[in-house]
Amino acid sequence: MRRLERLRPRIGEIIDECLDQVAVGGPVVDLVPTFAFPVPFQVICELLGLPVEDRETFRGLATARFDVTYGGAGALGAISGSREFLLDFAAQQRKDPGDGLVGQIIREHGDTISDYDLGGLADGVFTGGLETSASMLALGTAVLLNHPEEYAALANGSADVDRTVDELLRFLAVVQIAFPRFAKHDVEIAGKRIGTGDVVVCHLPGTNRDRALAGDDRSMEAFDPHREMKSSNLAFGHGFHRCIGAELAKMELRMAYPALASRFPHLTLETQDLPFRQRSIVYGVDELPVRLNSVVSSGG
């Protein structure tokens, strides 16, 4: 958390830089390549200390790993390529540790942690924090634009940003399933028998719509940041297996949505027919076309 707090000003700069690019691309801009993806990508690069000259090379590898258009082999090939890239990065940091997280770990722990483990750590950060945060920024913006009163509250500073972000995380649950679990012995849960060796997969969007989470009678099928909740949602998992990057993701979202809304208070979706990804591990859209200025003059 201390490192994240030190990173907060730089996150703000990255968001502003991306919004500058959005502004010059109008009047209709695709927010996926200009805002939703580059914000978490640049933040993770800054966190790890990935050199600027290497980032464009890694960008393609990072995106391809979640695409299963060409089957599992294609995705595994992209994962292998990115792992090799990050192993090389770790080896370079070993020779000349930078200011990022990997360089800090090398300075503090030296040879007690291997390049293989460092590369795996960096790979895990990208796996958990890139495509998921990018999808949340894109889909969350679409949801907010379909609820103009909530978007306006973010724009004028009257929104409860924490509650809005938590509700978007609950409502969208862009990570659709938890990691598979295998039953070690026969067990009965909620009247269902699970046999030894059976695989169990938790459907997170369904879990986040469980009435047991709610503190009032509002529909769990609707986006409603004003609802009362008895317990937190499971968008980041729970307990020992809760996503280690949850706080970084929340920080990005809590900063990015208000910044977008205040910079472009009259933003509108250009179409409701969004191209959702058909073959991806993470729920998301390929494009999010928006119109920057929808103000109509009084003269007609």
BALOBA-1460 file (C-alpha; in Angstrom, 3 decimals):
// residues 300
<rec num="1" residu="m" x="0.000" y="0.000" z="0.000"/>
<rec num="2" residu="r" x="2.901" y="2.371" z="0.687"/>
<rec num="3" residu="r" x="4.268" y="1.801" z="-2.806"/>
<rec num="4" residu="l" x="0.792" y="2.299" z="-4.284"/>
<rec num="5" residu="e" x="0.395" y="5.615" z="-2.455"/>
<rec num="6" residu="r" x="3.741" y="6.759" z="-3.825"/>
<rec num="7" residu="l" x="2.497" y="5.788" z="-7.281"/>
<rec num="8" residu="r" x="-0.773" y="7.758" z="-6.958"/>
<rec num="9" residu="p" x="0.549" y="11.045" z="-8.483"/>
<rec num="10" residu="r" x="1.990" y="9.159" z="-11.446"/>
<rec num="11" residu="i" x="-1.310" y="7.320" z="-11.960"/>
<rec num="12" residu="g" x="-3.003" y="10.724" z="-12.136"/>
<rec num="13" residu="e" x="-0.488" y="11.872" z="-14.736"/>
<rec num="14" residu="i" x="-1.007" y="8.738" z="-16.831"/>
<rec num="15" residu="i" x="-4.790" y="9.214" z="-16.751"/>
<rec num="16" residu="d" x="-4.443" y="12.871" z="-17.779"/>
<rec num="17" residu="e" x="-2.052" y="11.965" z="-20.609"/>
<rec num="18" residu="c" x="-4.518" y="9.395" z="-21.937"/>
<rec num="19" residu="l" x="-7.402" y="11.857" z="-21.699"/>
<rec num="20" residu="d" x="-5.317" y="14.364" z="-23.671"/>
<rec num="21" residu="q" x="-5.067" y="11.768" z="-26.446"/>
<rec num="22" residu="v" x="-8.816" y="11.169" z="-26.256"/>
<rec num="23" residu="a" x="-9.443" y="14.914" z="-26.608"/>
<rec num="24" residu="v" x="-7.451" y="15.264" z="-29.836"/>
<rec num="25" residu="g" x="-9.130" y="12.240" z="-31.404"/>
<rec num="26" residu="g" x="-12.687" y="13.588" z="-31.385"/>
<rec num="27" residu="p" x="-15.473" y="14.084" z="-31.989"/>
<rec num="28" residu="v" x="-15.902" y="10.267" z="-31.994"/>
<rec num="29" residu="v" x="-13.221" y="8.234" z="-30.211"/>
<rec num="30" residu="d" x="-12.753" y="4.566" z="-29.354"/>
<rec num="31" residu="l" x="-12.001" y="4.538" z="-25.616"/>
<rec num="32" residu="v" x="-10.535" y="1.010" z="-25.583"/>
<rec num="33" residu="p" x="-7.149" y="1.779" z="-27.222"/>
<rec num="34" residu="t" x="-6.995" y="5.416" z="-26.048"/>
<rec num="35" residu="f" x="-8.083" y="5.122" z="-22.415"/>
<rec num="36" residu="a" x="-9.214" y="1.757" z="-21.057"/>
<rec num="37" residu="f" x="-6.143" y="-0.259" z="-22.065"/>
<rec num="38" residu="p" x="-3.253" y="2.248" z="-21.821"/>
<rec num="39" residu="v" x="-4.108" y="3.413" z="-18.285"/>
<rec num="40" residu="p" x="-3.586" y="0.034" z="-16.521"/>
<rec num="41" residu="f" x="-0.809" y="-0.946" z="-18.952"/>
<rec num="42" residu="q" x="1.263" y="2.145" z="-18.224"/>
<rec num="43" residu="v" x="0.536" y="1.935" z="-14.489"/>
<rec num="44" residu="i" x="1.787" y="-1.664" z="-14.294"/>
<rec num="45" residu="c" x="4.859" y="-0.787" z="-16.364"/>
<rec num="46" residu="e" x="5.610" y="2.045" z="-13.921"/>
<rec num="47" residu="l" x="5.010" y="-0.198" z="-10.905"/>
<rec num="48" residu="l" x="7.388" y="-2.896" z="-12.125"/>
<rec num="49" residu="g" x="9.932" y="-0.520" z="-13.654"/>
<rec num="50" residu="l" x="9.625" y="-1.781" z="-17.250"/>
<rec num="51" residu="p" x="11.781" y="0.484" z="-19.467"/>
<rec num="52" residu="v" x="9.845" y="2.811" z="-21.770"/>
<rec num="53" residu="e" x="11.631" y="1.471" z="-24.861"/>
<rec num="54" residu="d" x="10.410" y="-2.083" z="-24.126"/>
<rec num="55" residu="r" x="6.764" y="-1.301" z="-23.452"/>
<rec num="56" residu="e" x="5.488" y="-1.293" z="-27.020"/>
<rec num="57" residu="t" x="7.006" y="-4.739" z="-27.627"/>
<rec num="58" residu="f" x="5.321" y="-6.136" z="-24.556"/>
<rec num="59" residu="r" x="1.966" y="-4.511" z="-25.349"/>
<rec num="60" residu="g" x="1.203" y="-6.999" z="-28.138"/>
<rec num="61" residu="l" x="2.201" y="-9.986" z="-26.014"/>
<rec num="62" residu="a" x="0.089" y="-8.766" z="-23.105"/>
<rec num="63" residu="t" x="-3.087" y="-8.508" z="-25.195"/>
<rec num="64" residu="a" x="-2.724" y="-11.803" z="-27.067"/>
<rec num="65" residu="r" x="-2.543" y="-13.920" z="-23.915"/>
<rec num="66" residu="f" x="-6.258" y="-13.491" z="-23.182"/>
<rec num="67" residu="d" x="-7.443" y="-14.169" z="-26.732"/>
<rec num="68" residu="v" x="-8.595" y="-17.750" z="-27.341"/>
<rec num="69" residu="t" x="-9.707" y="-17.104" z="-30.934"/>
<rec num="70" residu="y" x="-7.118" y="-19.595" z="-32.111"/>
<rec num="71" residu="g" x="-7.709" y="-22.044" z="-29.303"/>
<rec num="72" residu="g" x="-5.746" y="-22.735" z="-26.169"/>
<rec num="73" residu="a" x="-2.500" y="-23.211" z="-28.092"/>
<rec num="74" residu="g" x="-2.548" y="-19.605" z="-29.308"/>
<rec num="75" residu="a" x="-3.129" y="-18.197" z="-25.847"/>
<rec num="76" residu="l" x="-0.488" y="-20.479" z="-24.317"/>
<rec num="77" residu="g" x="1.979" y="-19.401" z="-26.989"/>
<rec num="78" residu="a" x="1.390" y="-15.743" z="-26.120"/>
<rec num="79" residu="i" x="1.770" y="-16.515" z="-22.410"/>
<rec num="80" residu="s" x="5.047" y="-18.308" z="-23.119"/>
<rec num="81" residu="g" x="6.300" y="-15.349" z="-25.174"/>
<rec num="82" residu="s" x="5.465" y="-12.830" z="-22.472"/>
<rec num="83" residu="r" x="7.077" y="-15.001" z="-19.801"/>
<rec num="84" residu="e" x="10.294" y="-15.148" z="-21.810"/>
<rec num="85" residu="f" x="10.196" y="-11.374" z="-22.254"/>
<rec num="86" residu="l" x="9.781" y="-10.822" z="-18.516"/>
<rec num="87" residu="l" x="12.504" y="-13.330" z="-17.650"/>
<rec num="88" residu="d" x="14.867" y="-11.284" z="-19.812"/>
<rec num="89" residu="f" x="13.631" y="-8.136" z="-18.074"/>
<rec num="90" residu="a" x="14.376" y="-9.672" z="-14.670"/>
<rec num="91" residu="a" x="17.882" y="-10.644" z="-15.811"/>
<rec num="92" residu="q" x="18.530" y="-7.074" z="-17.015"/>
<rec num="93" residu="q" x="17.282" y="-5.684" z="-13.704"/>
<rec num="94" residu="r" x="19.662" y="-8.041" z="-11.912"/>
<rec num="95" residu="k" x="22.589" y="-6.304" z="-13.631"/>
<rec num="96" residu="d" x="21.259" y="-2.785" z="-13.111"/>
<rec num="97" residu="p" x="18.297" y="-2.599" z="-10.663"/>
<rec num="98" residu="g" x="15.890" y="0.228" z="-11.456"/>
<rec num="99" residu="d" x="13.452" y="2.157" z="-9.271"/>
<rec num="100" residu="g" x="10.501" y="-0.175" z="-9.881"/>
<rec num="101" residu="l" x="9.215" y="-3.075" z="-7.797"/>
<rec num="102" residu="v" x="11.467" y="-5.681" z="-9.446"/>
<rec num="103" residu="g" x="14.580" y="-3.556" z="-8.909"/>
<rec num="104" residu="q" x="13.599" y="-2.958" z="-5.280"/>
<rec num="105" residu="i" x="13.137" y="-6.682" z="-4.633"/>
<rec num="106" residu="i" x="16.574" y="-7.401" z="-6.121"/>
<rec num="107" residu="r" x="18.190" y="-4.750" z="-3.918"/>
<rec num="108" residu="e" x="16.457" y="-6.047" z="-0.802"/>
<rec num="109" residu="h" x="16.710" y="-9.804" z="-1.377"/>
<rec num="110" residu="g" x="19.583" y="-10.269" z="-3.831"/>
<rec num="111" residu="d" x="20.236" y="-13.862" z="-4.891"/>
<rec num="112" residu="t" x="17.683" y="-15.293" z="-2.463"/>
<rec num="113" residu="i" x="15.088" y="-14.726" z="-5.194"/>
<rec num="114" residu="s" x="15.766" y="-16.056" z="-8.683"/>
<rec num="115" residu="d" x="15.196" y="-14.395" z="-12.052"/>
<rec num="116" residu="y" x="12.620" y="-17.107" z="-12.731"/>
<rec num="117" residu="d" x="10.617" y="-16.094" z="-9.657"/>
<rec num="118" residu="l" x="10.971" y="-12.396" z="-10.474"/>
<rec num="119" residu="g" x="9.775" y="-12.977" z="-14.024"/>
<rec num="120" residu="g" x="6.862" y="-14.986" z="-12.675"/>
<rec num="121" residu="l" x="5.971" y="-12.206" z="-10.254"/>
<rec num="122" residu="a" x="5.970" y="-9.636" z="-13.060"/>
<rec num="123" residu="d" x="3.954" y="-11.985" z="-15.259"/>
<rec num="124" residu="g" x="1.412" y="-12.457" z="-12.485"/>
<rec num="125" residu="v" x="0.994" y="-8.702" z="-12.100"/>
<rec num="126" residu="f" x="0.233" y="-8.322" z="-15.810"/>
<rec num="127" residu="t" x="-2.043" y="-11.368" z="-15.850"/>
<rec num="128" residu="g" x="-4.114" y="-10.181" z="-12.909"/>
<rec num="129" residu="g" x="-4.099" y="-6.441" z="-13.425"/>
<rec num="130" residu="l" x="-4.050" y="-5.552" z="-17.114"/>
<rec num="131" residu="e" x="-6.894" y="-7.021" z="-19.140"/>
<rec num="132" residu="t" x="-9.198" y="-7.108" z="-16.121"/>
<rec num="133" residu="s" x="-8.716" y="-3.413" z="-15.297"/>
<rec num="134" residu="a" x="-8.953" y="-2.461" z="-18.977"/>
<rec num="135" residu="s" x="-12.259" y="-4.299" z="-19.281"/>
<rec num="136" residu="m" x="-13.557" y="-2.645" z="-16.113"/>
<rec num="137" residu="l" x="-12.665" y="0.818" z="-17.416"/>
<rec num="138" residu="a" x="-14.373" y="0.188" z="-20.759"/>
<rec num="139" residu="l" x="-17.480" y="-1.635" z="-19.561"/>
<rec num="140" residu="g" x="-17.797" y="0.557" z="-16.478"/>
<rec num="141" residu="t" x="-17.814" y="3.651" z="-18.668"/>
<rec num="142" residu="a" x="-20.520" y="2.106" z="-20.850"/>
<rec num="143" residu="v" x="-22.656" y="1.367" z="-17.781"/>
<rec num="144" residu="l" x="-22.198" y="4.893" z="-16.440"/>
<rec num="145" residu="l" x="-23.115" y="6.464" z="-19.783"/>
<rec num="146" residu="n" x="-26.313" y="4.405" z="-19.745"/>
<rec num="147" residu="h" x="-27.011" y="5.917" z="-16.296"/>
<rec num="148" residu="p" x="-26.446" y="9.625" z="-17.072"/>
<rec num="149" residu="e" x="-27.423" y="10.778" z="-13.579"/>
<rec num="150" residu="e" x="-24.590" y="8.707" z="-12.083"/>
<rec num="151" residu="y" x="-22.135" y="9.896" z="-14.727"/>
<rec num="152" residu="a" x="-23.157" y="13.508" z="-14.041"/>
<rec num="153" residu="a" x="-22.578" y="12.982" z="-10.307"/>
<rec num="154" residu="l" x="-19.022" y="11.830" z="-11.054"/>
<rec num="155" residu="a" x="-18.531" y="14.847" z="-13.330"/>
<rec num="156" residu="n" x="-19.666" y="17.411" z="-10.753"/>
<rec num="157" residu="g" x="-18.012" y="15.736" z="-7.767"/>
<rec num="158" residu="s" x="-21.194" y="14.786" z="-5.908"/>
<rec num="159" residu="a" x="-20.865" y="11.011" z="-6.338"/>
<rec num="160" residu="d" x="-19.694" y="8.594" z="-3.673"/>
<rec num="161" residu="v" x="-16.841" y="7.312" z="-5.822"/>
<rec num="162" residu="d" x="-15.999" y="4.329" z="-3.616"/>
<rec num="163" residu="r" x="-19.571" y="3.027" z="-3.666"/>
<rec num="164" residu="t" x="-19.898" y="3.646" z="-7.395"/>
<rec num="165" residu="v" x="-16.733" y="1.658" z="-8.127"/>
<rec num="166" residu="d" x="-17.729" y="-1.174" z="-5.782"/>
<rec num="167" residu="e" x="-21.128" y="-1.426" z="-7.447"/>
<rec num="168" residu="l" x="-19.551" y="-1.488" z="-10.930"/>
<rec num="169" residu="l" x="-17.244" y="-4.285" z="-9.782"/>
<rec num="170" residu="r" x="-20.224" y="-6.237" z="-8.412"/>
<rec num="171" residu="f" x="-22.447" y="-5.612" z="-11.409"/>
<rec num="172" residu="l" x="-19.889" y="-6.408" z="-14.118"/>
<rec num="173" residu="a" x="-17.659" y="-9.054" z="-12.502"/>
<rec num="174" residu="v" x="-15.372" y="-9.050" z="-15.557"/>
<rec num="175" residu="v" x="-13.543" y="-12.130" z="-14.258"/>
<rec num="176" residu="q" x="-16.390" y="-14.523" z="-14.945"/>
<rec num="177" residu="i" x="-15.178" y="-17.606" z="-13.086"/>
<rec num="178" residu="a" x="-12.900" y="-18.388" z="-10.173"/>
<rec num="179" residu="f" x="-10.065" y="-20.881" z="-10.437"/>
<rec num="180" residu="p" x="-11.314" y="-24.489" z="-10.579"/>
<rec num="181" residu="r" x="-11.349" y="-26.459" z="-7.334"/>
<rec num="182" residu="f" x="-11.309" y="-30.241" z="-6.959"/>
<rec num="183" residu="a" x="-13.165" y="-32.003" z="-4.153"/>
<rec num="184" residu="k" x="-10.853" y="-34.058" z="-1.923"/>
<rec num="185" residu="h" x="-13.774" y="-36.066" z="-0.554"/>
<rec num="186" residu="d" x="-17.531" y="-36.411" z="-0.963"/>
<rec num="187" residu="v" x="-19.400" y="-33.385" z="0.311"/>
<rec num="188" residu="e" x="-22.909" y="-31.907" z="0.146"/>
<rec num="189" residu="i" x="-23.338" y="-28.149" z="-0.323"/>
<rec num="190" residu="a" x="-26.768" y="-26.469" z="-0.508"/>
<rec num="191" residu="g" x="-28.398" y="-29.824" z="-1.162"/>
<rec num="192" residu="k" x="-26.040" y="-30.735" z="-4.001"/>
<rec num="193" residu="r" x="-23.735" y="-33.728" z="-3.741"/>
<rec num="194" residu="i" x="-20.159" y="-33.214" z="-4.916"/>
<rec num="195" residu="g" x="-18.115" y="-36.368" z="-5.325"/>
<rec num="196" residu="t" x="-14.428" y="-36.931" z="-4.685"/>
<rec num="197" residu="g" x="-12.430" y="-35.589" z="-7.635"/>
<rec num="198" residu="d" x="-15.302" y="-33.516" z="-9.062"/>
<rec num="199" residu="v" x="-14.335" y="-30.116" z="-10.424"/>
<rec num="200" residu="v" x="-16.157" y="-27.091" z="-8.987"/>
<rec num="201" residu="v" x="-16.119" y="-23.699" z="-10.704"/>
<rec num="202" residu="c" x="-17.647" y="-20.634" z="-9.041"/>
<rec num="203" residu="h" x="-19.604" y="-18.330" z="-11.375"/>
<rec num="204" residu="l" x="-18.717" y="-14.904" z="-9.974"/>
<rec num="205" residu="p" x="-21.442" y="-12.830" z="-11.720"/>
<rec num="206" residu="g" x="-24.048" y="-15.208" z="-10.283"/>
<rec num="207" residu="t" x="-22.459" y="-15.017" z="-6.842"/>
<rec num="208" residu="n" x="-22.469" y="-11.208" z="-6.979"/>
<rec num="209" residu="r" x="-26.222" y="-11.268" z="-7.620"/>
<rec num="210" residu="d" x="-26.979" y="-13.349" z="-4.532"/>
<rec num="211" residu="r" x="-29.660" y="-11.680" z="-2.427"/>
<rec num="212" residu="a" x="-27.648" y="-12.611" z="0.673"/>
<rec num="213" residu="l" x="-25.207" y="-9.794" z="-0.183"/>
<rec num="214" residu="a" x="-27.913" y="-7.115" z="-0.222"/>
<rec num="215" residu="g" x="-29.016" y="-5.006" z="2.714"/>
<rec num="216" residu="d" x="-32.271" y="-3.861" z="1.092"/>
<rec num="217" residu="d" x="-34.874" y="-5.038" z="-1.431"/>
<rec num="218" residu="r" x="-33.338" y="-3.406" z="-4.512"/>
<rec num="219" residu="s" x="-32.862" y="-5.704" z="-7.495"/>
<rec num="220" residu="m" x="-29.420" y="-7.265" z="-7.709"/>
<rec num="221" residu="e" x="-29.837" y="-7.481" z="-11.495"/>
<rec num="222" residu="a" x="-29.587" y="-3.695" z="-11.860"/>
<rec num="223" residu="f" x="-26.699" y="-1.270" z="-11.461"/>
<rec num="224" residu="d" x="-27.469" y="0.781" z="-8.373"/>
<rec num="225" residu="p" x="-24.647" y="2.485" z="-6.438"/>
<rec num="226" residu="h" x="-27.133" y="3.649" z="-3.797"/>
<rec num="227" residu="r" x="-28.101" y="0.168" z="-2.617"/>
<rec num="228" residu="e" x="-27.214" y="-1.006" z="0.879"/>
<rec num="229" residu="m" x="-24.896" y="-4.009" z="1.060"/>
<rec num="230" residu="k" x="-24.518" y="-6.421" z="3.975"/>
<rec num="231" residu="s" x="-21.186" y="-7.749" z="2.743"/>
<rec num="232" residu="s" x="-18.676" y="-6.989" z="0.007"/>
<rec num="233" residu="n" x="-18.911" y="-8.467" z="-3.481"/>
<rec num="234" residu="l" x="-16.644" y="-11.237" z="-4.751"/>
<rec num="235" residu="a" x="-15.294" y="-9.516" z="-7.868"/>
<rec num="236" residu="f" x="-11.764" y="-9.969" z="-6.469"/>
<rec num="237" residu="g" x="-12.399" y="-13.335" z="-4.843"/>
<rec num="238" residu="h" x="-12.293" y="-13.920" z="-1.099"/>
<rec num="239" residu="g" x="-9.969" y="-14.768" z="1.750"/>
<rec num="240" residu="f" x="-6.587" y="-16.320" z="1.039"/>
<rec num="241" residu="h" x="-7.268" y="-16.318" z="-2.706"/>
<rec num="242" residu="r" x="-8.408" y="-12.691" z="-2.942"/>
<rec num="243" residu="c" x="-6.713" y="-10.913" z="-5.859"/>
<rec num="244" residu="i" x="-3.416" y="-9.428" z="-4.698"/>
<rec num="245" residu="g" x="-3.861" y="-6.517" z="-7.131"/>
<rec num="246" residu="a" x="-7.307" y="-5.509" z="-5.840"/>
<rec num="247" residu="e" x="-6.169" y="-2.276" z="-4.199"/>
<rec num="248" residu="l" x="-4.215" y="-1.157" z="-7.263"/>
<rec num="249" residu="a" x="-7.227" y="-1.831" z="-9.493"/>
<rec num="250" residu="k" x="-9.568" y="0.063" z="-7.170"/>
<rec num="251" residu="m" x="-7.184" y="3.013" z="-7.034"/>
<rec num="252" residu="e" x="-7.076" y="3.188" z="-10.837"/>
<rec num="253" residu="l" x="-10.854" y="2.977" z="-11.171"/>
<rec num="254" residu="r" x="-11.519" y="5.516" z="-8.407"/>
<rec num="255" residu="m" x="-9.217" y="7.980" z="-10.143"/>
<rec num="256" residu="a" x="-10.035" y="7.251" z="-13.789"/>
<rec num="257" residu="y" x="-13.858" y="7.397" z="-13.824"/>
<rec num="258" residu="p" x="-14.128" y="10.855" z="-12.169"/>
<rec num="259" residu="a" x="-11.276" y="12.190" z="-14.320"/>
<rec num="260" residu="l" x="-13.017" y="11.027" z="-17.504"/>
<rec num="261" residu="a" x="-16.385" y="12.431" z="-16.401"/>
<rec num="262" residu="s" x="-15.015" y="15.815" z="-15.305"/>
<rec num="263" residu="r" x="-12.984" y="16.205" z="-18.509"/>
<rec num="264" residu="f" x="-15.862" y="15.110" z="-20.777"/>
<rec num="265" residu="p" x="-19.131" y="15.755" z="-18.880"/>
<rec num="266" residu="h" x="-21.220" y="15.496" z="-22.052"/>
<rec num="267" residu="l" x="-19.816" y="12.162" z="-23.224"/>
<rec num="268" residu="t" x="-22.300" y="9.801" z="-24.900"/>
<rec num="269" residu="l" x="-22.149" y="6.314" z="-26.373"/>
<rec num="270" residu="e" x="-22.034" y="6.403" z="-30.150"/>
<rec num="271" residu="t" x="-23.872" y="3.061" z="-30.341"/>
<rec num="272" residu="q" x="-25.617" y="0.629" z="-28.013"/>
<rec num="273" residu="d" x="-24.554" y="-2.265" z="-30.246"/>
<rec num="274" residu="l" x="-21.144" y="-2.807" z="-28.679"/>
<rec num="275" residu="p" x="-18.856" y="-5.565" z="-30.027"/>
<rec num="276" residu="f" x="-18.452" y="-7.841" z="-27.036"/>
<rec num="277" residu="r" x="-15.539" y="-10.252" z="-27.090"/>
<rec num="278" residu="q" x="-16.673" y="-13.659" z="-28.249"/>
<rec num="279" residu="r" x="-13.576" y="-15.638" z="-27.244"/>
<rec num="280" residu="s" x="-11.809" y="-14.160" z="-24.270"/>
<rec num="281" residu="i" x="-11.112" y="-15.299" z="-20.731"/>
<rec num="282" residu="v" x="-12.136" y="-11.829" z="-19.509"/>
<rec num="283" residu="y" x="-15.566" y="-10.256" z="-20.156"/>
<rec num="284" residu="g" x="-15.090" y="-7.124" z="-22.235"/>
<rec num="285" residu="v" x="-15.605" y="-5.216" z="-25.469"/>
<rec num="286" residu="d" x="-13.309" y="-4.837" z="-28.464"/>
<rec num="287" residu="e" x="-14.406" y="-1.243" z="-29.056"/>
<rec num="288" residu="l" x="-16.149" y="1.524" z="-27.112"/>
<rec num="289" residu="p" x="-16.951" y="4.376" z="-29.525"/>
<rec num="290" residu="v" x="-18.063" y="7.544" z="-27.758"/>
<rec num="291" residu="r" x="-18.914" y="11.090" z="-28.796"/>
<rec num="292" residu="l" x="-17.014" y="13.681" z="-26.801"/>
<rec num="293" residu="n" x="-19.423" y="16.607" z="-26.967"/>
<rec num="294" residu="s" x="-23.157" y="16.046" z="-27.245"/>
<rec num="295" residu="v" x="-24.197" y="19.567" z="-26.233"/>
<rec num="296" residu="v" x="-26.869" y="21.012" z="-28.539"/>
<rec num="297" residu="s" x="-26.849" y="24.803" z="-28.877"/>
<rec num="298" residu="s" x="-29.974" y="26.771" z="-27.967"/>
<rec num="299" residu="g" x="-30.180" y="27.988" z="-31.546"/>
<rec num="300" residu="g" x="-30.943" y="24.455" z="-32.714"/>
